[in-house]
Amino acid sequence: MIKAPTALAARPVRVVLSSVFSDAHTWNLVFLQLLLEEHGCQVSNLGACVPEELLLEHCRDSRPDLVVISTVNGHGHLDGVRLARRLRADPDTAEVPLVIGGKLGVGVSGGPDSRRELLAAGFDLVVEDSDPQRLVGYLEGLRRPALPSGRTPP
């Protein structure tokens, strides 16, 4: 179930974009910022090597509609689990939709176990295949008003 207020359909989605603290890559963040802005989002790009506390404080202050974490260095699985647990443990960020994508492990992909762990830790979407359309589809789902059942329309 996508957690989003119906008001998102009427205004730009506020997105906080970041990497995990151990990832110094920036090209992925620039690409994602442009992609999100192209789809009508207001993006706050915190950049690379963002300490978890800084990300948490920024999210508390800015109250984003979505947090997107991008990683290229292969440590997304390990760093992402810790980050998601930290964001989910804080009452100010516990319900903010949370997405992670990129290279999640040092192998070819993070694998199904990594994906399950990231979802269990609190991510709402895990994109291992670097398919930007999965993020765009998720974003469009955030914009759809919720039905009385709490589900979004198809």
C-alpha positions as CSV (number, residue, x, y, z in Angstrom):
1,M,0.0,0.0,0.0
2,I,1.3,3.4,-0.9
3,K,1.2,5.9,1.9
4,A,0.3,9.3,0.6
5,P,-2.2,12.0,1.3
6,T,-4.6,12.9,-1.5
7,A,-3.2,16.5,-1.6
8,L,-0.2,15.2,-3.5
9,A,-2.2,15.2,-6.7
10,A,-2.6,19.0,-6.5
11,R,1.0,20.1,-5.8
12,P,4.6,19.0,-6.6
13,V,5.8,16.0,-4.7
14,R,8.6,17.1,-2.4
15,V,11.5,14.6,-2.6
16,V,14.6,14.4,-0.6
17,L,17.3,12.7,-2.7
18,S,20.5,11.3,-1.1
19,S,23.1,8.6,-1.2
20,V,24.1,6.3,1.6
21,F,26.9,7.7,3.8
22,S,29.6,5.5,2.3
23,D,28.8,6.4,-1.4
24,A,30.7,9.2,-3.0
25,H,29.2,8.9,-6.4
26,T,27.3,11.9,-7.7
27,W,26.3,11.3,-11.4
28,N,23.5,9.0,-10.3
29,L,22.1,11.8,-8.0
30,V,22.3,14.4,-10.8
31,F,20.4,12.0,-13.2
32,L,17.8,11.2,-10.6
33,Q,17.3,14.9,-9.7
34,L,16.7,15.7,-13.3
35,L,14.4,12.8,-13.8
36,L,12.3,13.7,-10.7
37,E,12.1,17.3,-11.7
38,E,11.1,16.4,-15.2
39,H,8.2,14.6,-13.6
40,G,7.1,17.6,-11.6
41,C,8.9,17.0,-8.3
42,Q,10.5,19.6,-6.1
43,V,13.9,17.9,-5.2
44,S,16.2,18.6,-2.4
45,N,19.5,16.8,-3.4
46,L,21.7,16.3,-0.3
47,G,24.5,14.9,-2.4
48,A,27.0,12.1,-1.7
49,C,28.3,10.7,1.5
50,V,25.4,12.0,3.6
51,P,25.6,11.1,7.3
52,E,22.5,9.4,8.5
53,E,21.9,12.0,11.2
54,L,22.0,14.8,8.6
55,L,19.5,13.0,6.4
56,L,17.2,12.4,9.4
57,E,17.4,16.1,10.5
58,H,16.8,17.3,7.0
59,C,13.7,15.1,6.7
60,R,12.4,16.2,10.0
61,D,12.8,19.9,9.0
62,S,11.5,19.6,5.4
63,R,8.7,17.0,5.8
64,P,9.2,15.4,2.4
65,D,6.6,13.4,0.6
66,L,9.2,10.9,-0.5
67,V,12.8,10.0,0.3
68,V,14.9,8.5,-2.6
69,I,18.2,6.8,-1.8
70,S,20.6,6.1,-4.6
71,T,23.8,4.0,-4.4
72,V,26.4,3.0,-6.8
73,N,29.3,1.6,-4.7
74,G,27.7,-1.7,-3.9
75,H,27.1,-1.1,-0.2
76,G,23.5,0.0,-0.6
77,H,22.2,-3.2,1.1
78,L,24.2,-2.9,4.3
79,D,24.0,0.9,4.6
80,G,20.4,1.0,3.4
81,V,19.1,-1.4,6.0
82,R,20.6,0.7,8.8
83,L,19.3,3.9,7.3
84,A,15.8,2.6,6.8
85,R,15.6,1.4,10.4
86,R,16.8,4.7,11.6
87,L,14.2,6.7,9.6
88,R,11.4,4.3,10.5
89,A,12.3,4.5,14.2
90,D,11.8,8.3,14.3
91,P,8.2,9.4,14.7
92,D,8.8,12.4,12.3
93,T,9.9,10.1,9.4
94,A,8.3,6.8,10.2
95,E,5.6,7.1,7.6
96,V,7.5,8.9,4.8
97,P,7.6,6.7,1.7
98,L,11.2,5.4,1.2
99,V,12.8,4.1,-2.0
100,I,16.3,2.8,-2.6
101,G,17.9,1.8,-5.9
102,G,21.2,1.3,-7.7
103,K,23.9,-1.2,-7.0
104,L,22.8,-2.7,-3.7
105,G,25.6,-5.4,-3.4
106,V,29.1,-6.0,-4.5
107,G,28.0,-8.8,-6.8
108,V,25.9,-8.6,-9.9
109,S,23.0,-7.4,-7.8
110,G,22.0,-7.4,-4.1
111,G,20.0,-10.6,-4.7
112,P,16.6,-11.6,-3.3
113,D,17.7,-11.8,0.3
114,S,19.1,-8.2,0.1
115,R,15.8,-7.0,-1.4
116,R,13.8,-8.8,1.3
117,E,16.0,-7.3,4.1
118,L,15.6,-3.8,2.7
119,L,11.9,-4.1,2.5
120,A,11.7,-5.6,6.0
121,A,13.8,-2.7,7.3
122,G,11.3,-0.2,6.0
123,F,11.9,0.6,2.3
124,D,8.6,0.8,0.3
125,L,10.4,0.1,-3.0
126,V,13.7,-1.5,-3.9
127,V,15.0,-1.0,-7.4
128,E,17.9,-3.3,-8.2
129,D,17.7,-3.2,-12.0
130,S,18.4,0.5,-12.3
131,D,15.2,1.0,-14.2
132,P,14.1,4.6,-13.8
133,Q,10.6,3.8,-15.0
134,R,10.0,1.8,-11.8
135,L,10.7,5.0,-9.8
136,V,8.5,7.0,-12.1
137,G,5.7,4.5,-11.8
138,Y,6.0,4.6,-8.0
139,L,5.9,8.4,-8.1
140,E,2.7,8.4,-10.2
141,G,1.2,6.1,-7.6
142,L,1.9,8.6,-4.9
143,R,0.0,11.2,-6.8
144,R,-3.2,9.1,-7.2
145,P,-5.7,9.8,-4.5
146,A,-6.4,7.0,-2.1
147,L,-9.7,5.1,-2.3
148,P,-11.8,4.7,0.9
149,S,-10.2,1.3,1.4
150,G,-6.7,3.0,1.7
151,R,-5.7,1.5,-1.7
152,T,-4.8,3.5,-4.7
153,P,-6.8,3.2,-8.0
154,P,-5.1,1.2,-10.8
